[in-house]
Protein backbone atom coordinates (compact mmCIF):
# COMPACT_ATOMS: atom_id res chain seq x y z
CA UNK A 1 0.00 0.00 0.00
CA UNK A 2 1.32 3.44 -0.95
CA UNK A 3 1.89 5.40 2.25
CA UNK A 4 4.08 8.50 2.16
CA UNK A 5 5.96 9.80 5.17
CA UNK A 6 9.50 10.55 4.02
CA UNK A 7 8.28 11.69 0.59
CA UNK A 8 5.21 13.52 1.88
CA UNK A 9 4.96 17.18 0.80
CA UNK A 10 3.92 17.99 4.39
CA UNK A 11 7.15 17.80 6.38
CA UNK A 12 7.56 18.85 10.02
CA UNK A 13 9.39 22.05 10.88
CA UNK A 14 13.13 21.58 10.60
CA UNK A 15 14.67 21.26 14.05
CA UNK A 16 11.43 20.39 15.83
CA UNK A 17 12.44 16.74 16.20
CA UNK A 18 15.91 17.65 17.47
CA UNK A 19 14.38 20.04 20.02
CA UNK A 20 11.97 17.34 21.16
CA UNK A 21 14.81 14.81 21.40
CA UNK A 22 16.90 17.12 23.56
CA UNK A 23 14.01 17.36 26.02
CA UNK A 24 14.36 13.59 26.50
CA UNK A 25 17.04 11.57 28.22
CA UNK A 26 19.59 10.26 25.67
CA UNK A 27 18.92 6.64 26.61
CA UNK A 28 15.17 7.18 26.12
CA UNK A 29 15.77 8.23 22.50
CA UNK A 30 17.63 5.01 21.75
CA UNK A 31 14.90 3.00 23.47
CA UNK A 32 12.20 4.81 21.46
CA UNK A 33 13.94 3.98 18.18
CA UNK A 34 14.29 0.38 19.33
CA UNK A 35 10.61 0.18 20.33
CA UNK A 36 9.65 1.56 16.92
CA UNK A 37 11.22 -1.56 15.40
CA UNK A 38 13.07 0.54 12.85
CA UNK A 39 15.19 -1.90 10.89
CA UNK A 40 18.21 -0.62 8.98
CA UNK A 41 17.03 0.68 5.61
CA UNK A 42 20.28 -0.14 3.80
CA UNK A 43 19.38 -3.79 3.26
CA UNK A 44 20.77 -5.75 6.20
CA UNK A 45 17.74 -5.02 8.36
CA UNK A 46 19.55 -4.87 11.71
CA UNK A 47 17.48 -3.00 14.37
CA UNK A 48 18.77 0.57 14.43
CA UNK A 49 17.71 1.10 18.03
CA UNK A 50 19.75 -1.86 19.21
CA UNK A 51 22.88 -0.29 17.73
CA UNK A 52 22.08 2.98 19.47
CA UNK A 53 21.47 1.35 22.84
CA UNK A 54 24.73 -0.60 22.62
CA UNK A 55 26.79 2.39 21.47
CA UNK A 56 25.23 4.61 24.11
CA UNK A 57 26.22 2.15 26.79
CA UNK A 58 29.73 1.56 25.46
CA UNK A 59 32.65 3.18 27.25
CA UNK A 60 34.67 5.74 25.35
CA UNK A 61 35.54 9.41 25.61
CA UNK A 62 34.90 9.83 21.89
CA UNK A 63 32.07 8.35 19.83
CA UNK A 64 31.07 8.72 16.18
CA UNK A 65 27.89 8.80 14.11
CA UNK A 66 28.47 7.68 10.53
CA UNK A 67 25.99 7.81 7.67
CA UNK A 68 26.55 5.16 5.03
CA UNK A 69 25.71 7.05 1.83
CA UNK A 70 27.83 4.72 -0.32
CA UNK A 71 24.85 3.76 -2.46
CA UNK A 72 26.58 1.29 -4.77
CA UNK A 73 23.95 -1.43 -5.18
CA UNK A 74 22.98 -1.74 -8.87
CA UNK A 75 19.53 -0.28 -9.44
CA UNK A 76 19.43 1.70 -6.18
CA UNK A 77 19.06 5.49 -6.21
CA UNK A 78 16.67 6.26 -3.34
CA UNK A 79 19.38 7.70 -1.07
CA UNK A 80 20.52 10.05 -3.82
CA UNK A 81 16.95 11.34 -4.15
CA UNK A 82 16.65 11.75 -0.38
CA UNK A 83 19.87 13.76 -0.15
CA UNK A 84 18.85 15.93 -3.10
CA UNK A 85 15.52 16.76 -1.43
CA UNK A 86 16.08 16.41 2.30
CA UNK A 87 19.77 16.80 3.16
CA UNK A 88 18.80 18.92 6.18
CA UNK A 89 16.56 16.10 7.48
CA UNK A 90 19.50 13.73 7.21
CA UNK A 91 21.67 16.07 9.28
CA UNK A 92 18.91 16.43 11.88
CA UNK A 93 18.58 12.65 12.17
CA UNK A 94 22.34 12.33 12.65
CA UNK A 95 22.31 15.03 15.33
CA UNK A 96 19.56 13.17 17.19
CA UNK A 97 21.68 10.02 16.99
CA UNK A 98 24.66 11.95 18.31
CA UNK A 99 22.69 13.17 21.31
CA UNK A 100 21.37 9.66 21.96
CA UNK A 101 24.79 7.98 22.11
CA UNK A 102 26.94 10.85 23.38
CA UNK A 103 28.72 11.82 20.16
CA UNK A 104 29.64 15.30 18.96
CA UNK A 105 30.88 14.32 15.50
CA UNK A 106 29.17 12.88 12.44
CA UNK A 107 30.58 11.74 9.12
CA UNK A 108 28.72 11.20 5.86
CA UNK A 109 30.55 8.60 3.76
CA UNK A 110 29.34 9.61 0.30
CA UNK A 111 29.50 7.45 -2.80
CA UNK A 112 32.41 8.41 -5.06
CA UNK A 113 30.03 8.80 -8.01
CA UNK A 114 27.97 11.45 -6.14
CA UNK A 115 30.40 14.40 -5.90
CA UNK A 116 27.67 16.79 -7.08
CA UNK A 117 25.83 16.11 -3.81
CA UNK A 118 28.63 17.61 -1.71
CA UNK A 119 27.48 21.23 -2.23
CA UNK A 120 23.89 20.14 -1.54
CA UNK A 121 24.94 18.74 1.83
CA UNK A 122 27.23 21.69 2.61
CA UNK A 123 24.44 24.19 1.86
CA UNK A 124 22.11 22.29 4.19
CA UNK A 125 24.83 22.22 6.85
CA UNK A 126 25.34 25.99 6.52
CA UNK A 127 21.62 26.60 6.98
CA UNK A 128 21.56 24.42 10.07
CA UNK A 129 24.65 26.09 11.52
CA UNK A 130 23.03 29.48 10.99
CA UNK A 131 19.82 28.26 12.59
CA UNK A 132 21.57 26.83 15.64
CA UNK A 133 20.73 23.24 14.69
CA UNK A 134 24.37 22.23 14.30
CA UNK A 135 27.49 23.51 15.99
CA UNK A 136 28.26 24.37 19.60
CA UNK A 137 25.83 24.28 22.53
CA UNK A 138 22.64 23.53 20.63
CA UNK A 139 19.51 25.21 22.03
CA UNK A 140 21.66 26.77 24.73
CA UNK A 141 22.59 23.42 26.22
CA UNK A 142 25.83 21.51 26.54
CA UNK A 143 25.31 19.31 23.49
CA UNK A 144 27.42 20.12 20.42
CA UNK A 145 27.35 18.31 17.09
CA UNK A 146 28.70 18.85 13.59
CA UNK A 147 28.98 16.80 10.40
CA UNK A 148 31.59 16.49 7.65
CA UNK A 149 31.46 14.77 4.27
CA UNK A 150 34.04 12.19 3.20
CA UNK A 151 34.09 10.76 -0.31
CA UNK A 152 33.96 7.00 -0.80
CA UNK A 153 36.60 4.98 -2.60
CA UNK A 154 34.34 3.74 -5.38
CA UNK A 155 34.41 0.10 -4.27
CA UNK A 156 31.12 -1.78 -3.90
CA UNK A 157 32.38 -3.69 -0.86
CA UNK A 158 32.74 -0.43 1.08
CA UNK A 159 29.00 -0.53 1.58
CA UNK A 160 29.79 -3.15 4.24
CA UNK A 161 30.17 -1.23 7.47
CA UNK A 162 33.61 -2.44 8.55
CA UNK A 163 35.06 -2.09 5.03
CA UNK A 164 33.67 1.44 5.11
CA UNK A 165 35.57 2.06 8.36
CA UNK A 166 38.79 0.74 6.81
CA UNK A 167 38.32 3.13 3.89
CA UNK A 168 37.63 6.07 6.21
CA UNK A 169 40.86 5.34 8.06
CA UNK A 170 42.85 5.46 4.82
CA UNK A 171 43.26 1.76 4.18
CA UNK A 172 42.02 -0.57 1.47
CA UNK A 173 38.30 -1.25 1.88
CA UNK A 174 38.22 -4.78 3.25
CA UNK A 175 35.86 -6.18 5.91
CA UNK A 176 37.19 -6.53 9.44
CA UNK A 177 36.87 -9.56 11.65
CA UNK A 178 33.92 -9.31 14.04
CA UNK A 179 33.86 -9.05 17.01
CA UNK A 180 34.64 -6.39 18.01
CA UNK A 181 31.62 -4.71 16.47
CA UNK A 182 31.61 -1.02 15.52
CA UNK A 183 29.31 -0.13 18.44
CA UNK A 184 32.21 -1.06 20.73
CA UNK A 185 35.26 -0.41 18.54
CA UNK A 186 34.56 1.31 15.25
CA UNK A 187 36.09 4.41 13.68
CA UNK A 188 39.56 4.97 15.17
CA UNK A 189 38.77 2.32 17.76
CA UNK A 190 35.89 4.34 19.23
CA UNK A 191 32.24 3.33 19.71
CA UNK A 192 30.50 4.06 16.40
CA UNK A 193 27.04 3.71 14.92
CA UNK A 194 26.69 3.32 11.16
CA UNK A 195 23.26 3.75 9.59
CA UNK A 196 21.88 4.32 6.13
CA UNK A 197 20.61 7.66 4.76
CA UNK A 198 16.97 6.51 4.84
CA UNK A 199 17.35 5.25 8.41
CA UNK A 200 18.58 8.61 9.71
CA UNK A 201 15.88 10.56 7.82
CA UNK A 202 13.22 8.31 9.35
CA UNK A 203 14.32 9.02 12.94
CA UNK A 204 12.90 12.58 13.28
CA UNK A 205 9.44 11.27 12.35
CA UNK A 206 9.68 8.64 15.09
CA UNK A 207 10.73 11.22 17.67
CA UNK A 208 7.81 13.51 16.79
CA UNK A 209 5.12 10.85 16.42
CA UNK A 210 6.24 7.98 18.64
CA UNK A 211 7.17 4.34 18.28
CA UNK A 212 3.59 3.08 18.28
CA UNK A 213 2.67 5.38 15.39
CA UNK A 214 5.63 4.14 13.36
CA UNK A 215 4.85 0.49 14.00
CA UNK A 216 1.30 1.10 12.83
CA UNK A 217 2.42 2.31 9.41
CA UNK A 218 3.41 -1.19 8.30
CA UNK A 219 1.35 -4.16 7.16
CA UNK A 220 1.02 -7.57 8.82
CA UNK A 221 3.34 -6.84 11.73
CA UNK A 222 6.02 -4.96 9.81
CA UNK A 223 6.92 -1.46 11.01
CA UNK A 224 7.08 1.78 9.08
CA UNK A 225 7.37 2.63 5.43
CA UNK A 226 10.14 1.87 2.95
CA UNK A 227 11.50 3.58 -0.14
CA UNK A 228 12.03 1.57 -3.31
CA UNK A 229 14.05 2.52 -6.40
CA UNK A 230 12.25 0.85 -9.29
CA UNK A 231 13.76 0.59 -12.76
CA UNK A 232 13.92 -1.71 -15.75
CA UNK A 233 10.94 -2.60 -17.91
CA UNK A 234 8.36 -0.31 -16.32
CA UNK A 235 6.43 2.69 -17.61
CA UNK A 236 7.07 4.91 -14.57
CA UNK A 237 10.52 4.28 -13.05
CA UNK A 238 11.39 6.22 -9.93
CA UNK A 239 11.32 6.19 -6.14
CA UNK A 240 8.16 5.01 -4.39
CA UNK A 241 7.27 4.84 -0.69
CA UNK A 242 5.12 1.95 0.50
CA UNK A 243 4.11 0.46 3.81
CA UNK A 244 6.48 -2.29 4.88
CA UNK A 245 4.81 -5.62 4.24
CA UNK A 246 3.17 -4.52 0.98
CA UNK A 247 3.30 -6.97 -1.90
CA UNK A 248 5.71 -6.63 -4.79
CA UNK A 249 2.65 -6.62 -7.06
CA UNK A 250 1.35 -3.43 -5.43
CA UNK A 251 4.64 -1.68 -6.15
CA UNK A 252 4.76 -2.87 -9.75
CA UNK A 253 1.20 -1.64 -10.35
CA UNK A 254 2.26 1.85 -9.28
CA UNK A 255 5.26 1.75 -11.63
CA UNK A 256 3.29 0.39 -14.59
CA UNK A 257 4.99 -2.97 -15.11
CA UNK A 258 3.56 -5.32 -17.75
CA UNK A 259 4.69 -8.62 -19.28
CA UNK A 260 6.70 -9.38 -16.13
CA UNK A 261 9.13 -12.28 -16.51
CA UNK A 262 11.24 -11.60 -13.42
CA UNK A 263 11.78 -9.09 -10.63
CA UNK A 264 15.02 -8.60 -8.75
CA UNK A 265 14.43 -7.24 -5.24
CA UNK A 266 17.25 -5.88 -3.09
CA UNK A 267 19.89 -5.42 -5.76
CA UNK A 268 22.28 -7.81 -7.47
CA UNK A 269 22.78 -9.78 -4.27
CA UNK A 270 19.08 -9.75 -3.41
CA UNK A 271 16.43 -12.20 -4.57
CA UNK A 272 15.12 -12.75 -8.09
CA UNK A 273 11.54 -13.97 -8.37
CA UNK A 274 9.34 -15.05 -11.27
CA UNK A 275 6.47 -13.01 -12.64
CA UNK A 276 3.96 -15.42 -11.11
CA UNK A 277 5.18 -14.67 -7.56
CA UNK A 278 3.96 -11.09 -7.21
CA UNK A 279 2.06 -11.83 -4.01
CA UNK A 280 5.41 -12.03 -2.17
CA UNK A 281 5.83 -9.48 0.63
CA UNK A 282 8.36 -6.65 0.73
CA UNK A 283 9.43 -7.56 4.22
CA UNK A 284 12.53 -8.80 6.02
CA UNK A 285 10.45 -11.90 6.75
CA UNK A 286 9.99 -12.61 3.02
CA UNK A 287 11.76 -10.50 0.37
CA UNK A 288 14.37 -8.37 2.17
CA UNK A 289 13.74 -4.88 0.76
CA UNK A 290 17.14 -3.32 0.28
CA UNK A 291 15.70 -0.56 -1.88
CA UNK A 292 16.38 -1.72 -5.44
CA UNK A 293 13.68 -3.28 -7.62
CA UNK A 294 14.57 -4.15 -11.23
CA UNK A 295 11.88 -5.51 -13.56
CA UNK A 296 12.62 -7.76 -16.57
CA UNK A 297 9.98 -8.36 -19.21
CA UNK A 298 9.60 -11.36 -21.49
CA UNK A 299 12.14 -10.08 -24.02
CA UNK A 300 15.05 -10.48 -21.58
CA UNK A 301 17.37 -13.48 -21.58
CA UNK A 302 17.73 -14.14 -17.86
CA UNK A 303 20.98 -16.06 -18.36
CA UNK A 304 22.49 -12.99 -20.00
CA UNK A 305 21.22 -10.97 -17.05
CA UNK A 306 22.93 -13.46 -14.74
CA UNK A 307 26.19 -13.23 -16.70
CA UNK A 308 26.13 -9.45 -16.32
CA UNK A 309 25.71 -9.67 -12.55
CA UNK A 310 28.29 -12.47 -12.29
CA UNK A 311 30.82 -10.22 -14.02
CA UNK A 312 29.95 -7.52 -11.50
CA UNK A 313 30.55 -9.80 -8.51
CA UNK A 314 33.89 -11.05 -9.83
CA UNK A 315 35.02 -7.47 -10.41
CA UNK A 316 33.83 -6.09 -7.07
CA UNK A 317 35.01 -8.86 -4.72
CA UNK A 318 37.78 -7.47 -2.54
CA UNK A 319 39.52 -10.86 -2.79
CA UNK A 320 40.23 -11.09 0.93
CA UNK A 321 38.46 -14.41 1.57
CA UNK A 322 38.66 -17.50 -0.62
CA UNK A 323 34.97 -18.52 -0.62
CA UNK A 324 33.94 -15.19 -2.12
CA UNK A 325 36.93 -14.61 -4.41
CA UNK A 326 37.09 -18.08 -5.95
CA UNK A 327 33.41 -18.90 -5.53
CA UNK A 328 32.29 -15.98 -7.67
CA UNK A 329 34.84 -16.87 -10.34
CA UNK A 330 33.59 -20.44 -10.48
CA UNK A 331 29.96 -19.36 -10.68
CA UNK A 332 30.89 -16.98 -13.51
CA UNK A 333 32.53 -19.88 -15.38
CA UNK A 334 29.42 -21.99 -14.81
CA UNK A 335 27.19 -19.30 -16.32
CA UNK A 336 29.40 -19.20 -19.40
CA UNK A 337 29.19 -22.98 -19.78
CA UNK A 338 25.41 -22.91 -19.43
CA UNK A 339 25.16 -20.30 -22.18
CA UNK A 340 27.46 -22.39 -24.37
CA UNK A 341 25.27 -25.47 -23.85
CA UNK A 342 27.86 -27.55 -21.98
CA UNK A 343 25.39 -28.52 -19.24
CA UNK A 344 22.34 -30.49 -20.29
CA UNK A 345 20.68 -31.29 -16.95
CA UNK A 346 20.25 -29.92 -13.46
CA UNK A 347 22.32 -32.69 -11.94
CA UNK A 348 25.32 -31.29 -13.79
CA UNK A 349 24.90 -28.13 -11.73
CA UNK A 350 24.62 -29.76 -8.29
CA UNK A 351 28.20 -28.92 -7.36
CA UNK A 352 27.61 -25.22 -8.13
CA UNK A 353 24.56 -25.09 -5.88
CA UNK A 354 26.70 -26.71 -3.18
CA UNK A 355 29.35 -24.04 -3.81
CA UNK A 356 26.71 -21.33 -3.40
CA UNK A 357 25.78 -22.81 -0.03
CA UNK A 358 29.44 -22.89 1.06
CA UNK A 359 29.86 -19.24 0.03
CA UNK A 360 26.84 -18.28 2.14
CA UNK A 361 28.12 -20.14 5.19
CA UNK A 362 31.82 -19.31 5.10
CA UNK A 363 32.38 -15.91 3.44
CA UNK A 364 33.68 -13.19 5.71
CA UNK A 365 31.08 -10.51 4.98
CA UNK A 366 27.65 -10.00 3.50
CA UNK A 367 29.03 -9.58 -0.02
CA UNK A 368 30.22 -13.17 -0.31
CA UNK A 369 27.35 -14.49 1.77
CA UNK A 370 24.74 -13.13 -0.66
CA UNK A 371 26.47 -12.82 -4.04
CA UNK A 372 25.41 -16.35 -5.05
CA UNK A 373 21.70 -15.53 -4.59
CA UNK A 374 21.42 -14.35 -8.18
CA UNK A 375 22.88 -17.61 -9.52
CA UNK A 376 20.67 -19.78 -7.30
CA UNK A 377 17.47 -17.90 -8.13
CA UNK A 378 17.95 -17.53 -11.89
CA UNK A 379 19.41 -20.97 -12.60
CA UNK A 380 16.98 -22.56 -10.18
CA UNK A 381 13.91 -20.66 -11.31
CA UNK A 382 14.36 -19.85 -14.99
CA UNK A 383 16.61 -22.49 -16.58
CA UNK A 384 14.63 -25.13 -18.45
CA UNK A 385 16.67 -28.34 -18.11
CA UNK A 386 15.70 -31.93 -17.26
CA UNK A 387 16.58 -33.10 -13.76
CA UNK A 388 19.00 -35.78 -14.98
CA UNK A 389 20.65 -36.18 -18.37
CA UNK A 390 20.34 -39.97 -18.14
CA UNK A 391 16.76 -39.39 -19.17
CA UNK A 392 18.08 -37.86 -22.35
CA UNK A 393 20.85 -40.32 -23.12
CA UNK A 394 21.32 -43.48 -21.05
CA UNK A 395 24.94 -44.02 -22.06
CA UNK A 396 27.69 -41.88 -20.48
CA UNK A 397 25.64 -39.29 -18.56
CA UNK A 398 27.33 -35.92 -18.75
CA UNK A 399 27.64 -35.47 -14.98
CA UNK A 400 29.97 -38.49 -14.71
CA UNK A 401 33.64 -37.64 -14.70
CA UNK A 402 33.09 -33.95 -14.07
VOGU-3710 file (C-alpha; in Angstrom, 3 decimals, decimal comma):
1> xxxxxxxxxx> 0,000/0,000/0,000  1,322/3,439/-0,949  1,893/5,396/2,253  4,083/8,498/2,158  5,963/9,800/5,175  9,501/10,551/4,015  8,276/11,690/0,588  5,208/13,518/1,879  4,961/17,178/0,805  3,923/17,988/4,388
11> xxxxxxxxxx> 7,151/17,803/6,376  7,560/18,847/10,025  9,392/22,053/10,878  13,125/21,576/10,601  14,668/21,259/14,047  11,428/20,386/15,832  12,442/16,736/16,202  15,906/17,652/17,475  14,384/20,039/20,015  11,967/17,335/21,158
21> xxxxxxxxxx> 14,811/14,810/21,404  16,903/17,123/23,558  14,010/17,357/26,016  14,364/13,591/26,501  17,040/11,565/28,222  19,593/10,258/25,670  18,922/6,644/26,612  15,174/7,181/26,118  15,768/8,226/22,504  17,629/5,008/21,752
31> xxxxxxxxxx> 14,900/2,996/23,467  12,203/4,811/21,457  13,944/3,981/18,177  14,289/0,385/19,333  10,614/0,179/20,333  9,646/1,560/16,917  11,219/-1,560/15,395  13,073/0,543/12,850  15,193/-1,905/10,887  18,214/-0,621/8,975
41> xxxxxxxxxx> 17,034/0,675/5,606  20,284/-0,144/3,802  19,379/-3,790/3,258  20,771/-5,753/6,195  17,743/-5,019/8,362  19,545/-4,866/11,714  17,484/-3,004/14,370  18,772/0,568/14,432  17,710/1,102/18,034  19,746/-1,863/19,212
51> xxxxxxxxxx> 22,884/-0,286/17,731  22,084/2,984/19,469  21,468/1,353/22,840  24,733/-0,598/22,623  26,790/2,386/21,468  25,234/4,614/24,106  26,223/2,146/26,794  29,731/1,563/25,456  32,648/3,177/27,255  34,668/5,740/25,355
61> xxxxxxxxxx> 35,545/9,414/25,614  34,903/9,831/21,886  32,072/8,353/19,826  31,072/8,718/16,176  27,886/8,803/14,111  28,475/7,680/10,528  25,993/7,813/7,672  26,552/5,165/5,026  25,714/7,052/1,830  27,833/4,719/-0,316
71> xxxxxxxxxx> 24,853/3,757/-2,459  26,583/1,285/-4,773  23,953/-1,432/-5,178  22,977/-1,739/-8,871  19,528/-0,277/-9,435  19,433/1,702/-6,179  19,062/5,488/-6,215  16,670/6,256/-3,336  19,376/7,701/-1,067  20,518/10,054/-3,824
81> xxxxxxxxxx> 16,955/11,343/-4,147  16,649/11,747/-0,376  19,869/13,755/-0,149  18,849/15,933/-3,099  15,524/16,757/-1,428  16,082/16,410/2,300  19,770/16,800/3,164  18,800/18,916/6,176  16,562/16,097/7,484  19,504/13,734/7,206
91> xxxxxxxxxx> 21,671/16,065/9,279  18,908/16,426/11,875  18,582/12,648/12,170  22,336/12,326/12,646  22,310/15,031/15,325  19,560/13,171/17,187  21,677/10,019/16,993  24,664/11,948/18,313  22,688/13,169/21,312  21,370/9,656/21,959
101> xxxxxxxxxx> 24,787/7,978/22,109  26,936/10,852/23,384  28,723/11,822/20,164  29,638/15,299/18,962  30,879/14,318/15,498  29,172/12,881/12,444  30,584/11,738/9,116  28,720/11,200/5,856  30,552/8,596/3,762  29,338/9,608/0,300
111> xxxxxxxxxx> 29,502/7,450/-2,797  32,406/8,410/-5,058  30,028/8,804/-8,009  27,972/11,448/-6,144  30,401/14,405/-5,903  27,672/16,792/-7,084  25,825/16,107/-3,812  28,632/17,605/-1,714  27,481/21,227/-2,235  23,891/20,143/-1,538
121> xxxxxxxxxx> 24,938/18,742/1,832  27,226/21,687/2,608  24,443/24,185/1,859  22,108/22,294/4,191  24,825/22,224/6,846  25,344/25,988/6,524  21,620/26,603/6,981  21,558/24,424/10,075  24,651/26,095/11,524  23,031/29,482/10,985
131> xxxxxxxxxx> 19,823/28,256/12,588  21,568/26,831/15,639  20,725/23,243/14,691  24,367/22,229/14,296  27,486/23,509/15,992  28,259/24,369/19,596  25,833/24,279/22,529  22,638/23,531/20,634  19,509/25,209/22,030  21,662/26,772/24,728
141> xxxxxxxxxx> 22,587/23,420/26,224  25,826/21,507/26,543  25,310/19,308/23,487  27,416/20,118/20,421  27,351/18,313/17,088  28,698/18,847/13,589  28,984/16,805/10,400  31,585/16,486/7,655  31,460/14,769/4,268  34,040/12,190/3,202
151> xxxxxxxxxx> 34,088/10,758/-0,311  33,964/6,999/-0,797  36,603/4,984/-2,599  34,335/3,739/-5,381  34,408/0,100/-4,270  31,123/-1,776/-3,899  32,380/-3,691/-0,863  32,743/-0,426/1,077  28,999/-0,530/1,577  29,794/-3,155/4,239
161> xxxxxxxxxx> 30,175/-1,230/7,473  33,607/-2,441/8,553  35,055/-2,091/5,033  33,669/1,441/5,115  35,575/2,057/8,355  38,794/0,743/6,813  38,317/3,132/3,891  37,628/6,075/6,210  40,856/5,341/8,062  42,846/5,464/4,823
171> xxxxxxxxxx> 43,259/1,763/4,178  42,016/-0,567/1,474  38,300/-1,246/1,879  38,225/-4,785/3,254  35,864/-6,177/5,906  37,185/-6,534/9,439  36,869/-9,556/11,652  33,916/-9,312/14,035  33,857/-9,054/17,008  34,644/-6,392/18,007
181> xxxxxxxxxx> 31,621/-4,705/16,467  31,605/-1,018/15,518  29,310/-0,129/18,437  32,212/-1,058/20,730  35,255/-0,414/18,544  34,558/1,312/15,252  36,089/4,408/13,680  39,559/4,968/15,171  38,769/2,318/17,755  35,893/4,341/19,229
191> xxxxxxxxxx> 32,235/3,330/19,706  30,502/4,057/16,398  27,038/3,707/14,918  26,689/3,324/11,164  23,265/3,753/9,594  21,877/4,320/6,126  20,606/7,656/4,756  16,975/6,515/4,839  17,354/5,253/8,409  18,577/8,613/9,707
201> xxxxxxxxxx> 15,884/10,557/7,820  13,224/8,313/9,352  14,323/9,017/12,936  12,898/12,584/13,275  9,445/11,274/12,347  9,681/8,641/15,086  10,732/11,222/17,674  7,815/13,511/16,794  5,115/10,854/16,416  6,237/7,982/18,636
211> xxxxxxxxxx> 7,173/4,345/18,278  3,588/3,081/18,279  2,668/5,380/15,390  5,629/4,135/13,360  4,852/0,485/13,996  1,296/1,104/12,830  2,418/2,308/9,411  3,415/-1,191/8,301  1,348/-4,156/7,159  1,020/-7,568/8,820
221> xxxxxxxxxx> 3,338/-6,838/11,734  6,024/-4,957/9,808  6,919/-1,463/11,013  7,076/1,785/9,080  7,367/2,631/5,433  10,142/1,871/2,951  11,501/3,583/-0,138  12,028/1,574/-3,313  14,046/2,517/-6,403  12,253/0,847/-9,285
231> xxxxxxxxxx> 13,762/0,588/-12,756  13,918/-1,709/-15,752  10,937/-2,602/-17,913  8,360/-0,306/-16,320  6,431/2,695/-17,608  7,066/4,911/-14,566  10,516/4,277/-13,047  11,390/6,225/-9,930  11,324/6,191/-6,139  8,162/5,008/-4,388
241> xxxxxxxxxx> 7,270/4,838/-0,694  5,117/1,951/0,504  4,112/0,458/3,813  6,484/-2,289/4,878  4,814/-5,620/4,243  3,171/-4,519/0,980  3,304/-6,973/-1,902  5,711/-6,633/-4,792  2,653/-6,620/-7,065  1,347/-3,429/-5,431
251> xxxxxxxxxx> 4,635/-1,683/-6,147  4,759/-2,869/-9,753  1,198/-1,643/-10,345  2,263/1,851/-9,277  5,256/1,745/-11,631  3,295/0,388/-14,591  4,991/-2,969/-15,109  3,560/-5,318/-17,748  4,694/-8,625/-19,276  6,696/-9,384/-16,132
261> xxxxxxxxxx> 9,127/-12,277/-16,511  11,237/-11,604/-13,417  11,781/-9,093/-10,631  15,022/-8,601/-8,749  14,434/-7,240/-5,240  17,252/-5,881/-3,092  19,892/-5,418/-5,761  22,283/-7,808/-7,468  22,781/-9,780/-4,266  19,077/-9,747/-3,406
271> xxxxxxxxxx> 16,432/-12,197/-4,569  15,122/-12,753/-8,093  11,538/-13,970/-8,365  9,336/-15,053/-11,267  6,470/-13,010/-12,641  3,956/-15,422/-11,110  5,177/-14,666/-7,559  3,963/-11,089/-7,215  2,061/-11,827/-4,008  5,406/-12,030/-2,173
281> xxxxxxxxxx> 5,825/-9,482/0,632  8,357/-6,650/0,729  9,434/-7,562/4,224  12,526/-8,801/6,017  10,454/-11,902/6,746  9,987/-12,612/3,019  11,761/-10,504/0,370  14,371/-8,373/2,173  13,740/-4,881/0,761  17,143/-3,318/0,281
291> xxxxxxxxxx> 15,702/-0,556/-1,879  16,379/-1,720/-5,444  13,681/-3,284/-7,620  14,567/-4,151/-11,229  11,883/-5,507/-13,563  12,617/-7,756/-16,566  9,976/-8,361/-19,214  9,598/-11,363/-21,494  12,144/-10,080/-24,016  15,049/-10,481/-21,578
301> xxxxxxxxxx> 17,366/-13,481/-21,576  17,726/-14,145/-17,856  20,975/-16,065/-18,356  22,490/-12,991/-19,998  21,223/-10,967/-17,053  22,932/-13,459/-14,744  26,187/-13,229/-16,702  26,128/-9,449/-16,317  25,712/-9,668/-12,545  28,286/-12,466/-12,288
311> xxxxxxxxxx> 30,821/-10,222/-14,016  29,955/-7,516/-11,497  30,549/-9,796/-8,506  33,890/-11,051/-9,826  35,022/-7,472/-10,410  33,826/-6,090/-7,065  35,006/-8,862/-4,723  37,777/-7,469/-2,538  39,518/-10,858/-2,787  40,230/-11,093/0,925
321> xxxxxxxxxx> 38,463/-14,408/1,574  38,662/-17,504/-0,622  34,965/-18,525/-0,619  33,937/-15,195/-2,121  36,928/-14,614/-4,409  37,091/-18,084/-5,949  33,412/-18,899/-5,532  32,287/-15,981/-7,668  34,844/-16,866/-10,337  33,586/-20,442/-10,483
331> xxxxxxxxxx> 29,960/-19,356/-10,681  30,885/-16,979/-13,508  32,530/-19,881/-15,379  29,419/-21,994/-14,814  27,191/-19,299/-16,316  29,397/-19,203/-19,402  29,195/-22,978/-19,775  25,407/-22,909/-19,426  25,158/-20,305/-22,176  27,457/-22,394/-24,371
341> xxxxxxxxxx> 25,269/-25,465/-23,849  27,858/-27,549/-21,978  25,390/-28,524/-19,241  22,345/-30,490/-20,295  20,684/-31,289/-16,950  20,250/-29,922/-13,464  22,324/-32,691/-11,938  25,324/-31,293/-13,790  24,900/-28,129/-11,727  24,620/-29,759/-8,292
351> xxxxxxxxxx> 28,196/-28,916/-7,360  27,605/-25,223/-8,131  24,561/-25,086/-5,876  26,704/-26,706/-3,183  29,347/-24,040/-3,815  26,708/-21,326/-3,403  25,785/-22,815/-0,033  29,440/-22,887/1,055  29,856/-19,237/0,035  26,843/-18,281/2,139
361> xxxxxxxxxx> 28,118/-20,143/5,194  31,818/-19,306/5,096  32,377/-15,911/3,436  33,685/-13,185/5,710  31,082/-10,510/4,982  27,648/-10,003/3,498  29,032/-9,579/-0,018  30,222/-13,168/-0,305  27,347/-14,494/1,771  24,740/-13,126/-0,658
371> xxxxxxxxxx> 26,470/-12,823/-4,042  25,408/-16,352/-5,047  21,703/-15,528/-4,592  21,421/-14,351/-8,176  22,877/-17,615/-9,519  20,671/-19,783/-7,305  17,473/-17,896/-8,135  17,952/-17,531/-11,886  19,410/-20,969/-12,604  16,983/-22,562/-10,176
381> xxxxxxxxxx> 13,912/-20,660/-11,311  14,361/-19,850/-14,994  16,612/-22,488/-16,582  14,631/-25,130/-18,451  16,665/-28,340/-18,114  15,701/-31,933/-17,261  16,582/-33,098/-13,764  19,002/-35,779/-14,981  20,652/-36,177/-18,373  20,342/-39,973/-18,138
391> xxxxxxxxxx> 16,759/-39,393/-19,166  18,080/-37,857/-22,346  20,853/-40,323/-23,124  21,320/-43,481/-21,052  24,944/-44,019/-22,063  27,692/-41,883/-20,485  25,645/-39,294/-18,555  27,333/-35,924/-18,750  27,640/-35,473/-14,981  29,968/-38,488/-14,712
401> xx> 33,643/-37,642/-14,700  33,094/-33,945/-14,067
//
